Amino acid sequence: MIPFAHPLAAYHHYRAEIDAAIQRVMNSGRYILGPEVEAFEAEFADYVGARFAVGVASGTEALWLALRAVGIVEGDEVIVPSLTASATIAAIVESGAIPVFAEVKDSDLNIDPAPLEKLITPRTRAIVAVHLYGNPADLTTLTAFAQAHRLRLIEDCAQAHGAQHAGRSVGTFGDIAAWSFYPTKNLGAFGDGGIVTTQQTDHAEQLHLLREYGWRVRYDSSEQGWNSRLDEIHAAMLRVRLKHLTEDNQRRREIAKLYRSALPVHLHGPLADGSDVGVEHLFVIRHAQRQRDKLQATLKQAGIGTAIHYPVPCHLQGAYAAFGQGPDSLPITERAAREILSLPMYPELSLAEVEQVINALLKVMEALE
Ligand SMILES: *Cc1c(COP(=O)(O)O)cnc(C)c1O
């Protein structure tokens, strides 16, 4: 069986370094917000080209605290694509804000800036841009649009560690950016973790307060904070994985290139804009004849694991439908959700395994036609 994601393979690949990092932390006696977190925050900020990085407990909390840090409060409206992890919407709702669902572009399935004007109301305060599948959203247009309308721009970089737009890392364009270290992400921990990056001193200060009970001084909450801390043991392992992120992303691109050159064009899915550097977090194909589910089931029988990101757009999910306009309100999003399929994609996939996936897929396609 070839799984669609495989964090255990990453552990095996970097086992000696990861085990050493674990031992270092265990023997240090420091387990929460110590030297490993501090070093990782500095190294990650440096990698991204951000002034500040603040480690937190997950990507979802990174988004939630980022929204709070830039001043989003109850009743504010936040524009967000519906085609995203439900975590993006959960964070907006948790901050008290109202998600306003936006349509995506067919080419890359990222938020389409063109129709956003129509979503603006006197209560609109922010846009959350998600760099879905590792492809940068149109940050040039979005930053100009946010500036023109005096909106905050928050980047959801959970799937895009290492991606670049206009020669710069994603996460450095908006006011603030949230990243996840969920095990299957391009930079994955072996547990939950997240980080917030920003160029602005006041946002960074606010995040330091929010992630630990609102303490300016220990044991004295000057505002209502939370416990959202990154563990030392995860920071130590993430330092190992960050050192290898560039080579791991390169390997993902090579695998994606093999897939693209072998698969018929009508199966090709979302693609990064020509001048952008994507990081192939997921390799997504599209099957236009509405036989996607059959394709997935047959691949499973052939030992190929796949997944769908995401089968139900957020504006049609039970928890969030009340914020949306119902079926057929976002046709590009809804059609994509019926057609997309994520193939196995992780740096440790061997050439033979990539070939096995391609051959199985071509065979299944022949049978379906
Ligand atoms: C994974 C993910 C998140 C949530 O991150 P967690 O660390 O799992 O909380 C948020 N947004 C997107 C786009 C994601 O892919």
The ligand as a Tripos MOL2 file, in Angstrom:
@<TRIPOS>MOLECULE
LIG
   15    15     1     0     0
SMALL
NO_CHARGES

@<TRIPOS>ATOM
      1 C1         -3.4660   22.0910    8.4280 C.3       1 LIG1
      2 C2         -4.1460   23.3690    8.1480 C.ar      1 LIG1
      3 C3         -4.5900   24.2260    9.1710 C.ar      1 LIG1
      4 C4         -4.6200   23.8200   10.6170 C.3       1 LIG1
      5 O1         -3.4280   23.4670   11.1830 O.3       1 LIG1
      6 P1         -3.4040   22.4960   12.4590 P.3       1 LIG1
      7 O2         -1.9770   22.5340   12.8740 O.co2     1 LIG1
      8 O3         -3.8550   21.1570   12.0190 O.co2     1 LIG1
      9 O4         -4.2880   23.0880   13.4970 O.co2     1 LIG1
     10 C5         -5.1020   25.4550    8.8120 C.ar      1 LIG1
     11 N1         -5.2150   25.8420    7.5310 N.ar      1 LIG1
     12 C6         -4.8330   25.0250    6.5210 C.ar      1 LIG1
     13 C7         -4.9740   25.5110    5.1110 C.3       1 LIG1
     14 C8         -4.3110   23.7710    6.8000 C.ar      1 LIG1
     15 O5         -3.9450   22.9640    5.7830 O.3       1 LIG1
@<TRIPOS>BOND
     1     1     2 1
     2     2     3 ar
     3     2    14 ar
     4     3     4 1
     5     3    10 ar
     6     4     5 1
     7     5     6 1
     8     6     7 2
     9     6     8 1
    10     6     9 1
    11    10    11 ar
    12    11    12 ar
    13    12    13 1
    14    12    14 ar
    15    14    15 1
@<TRIPOS>SUBSTRUCTURE
     1 LIG1         1 GROUP 0 **** ****
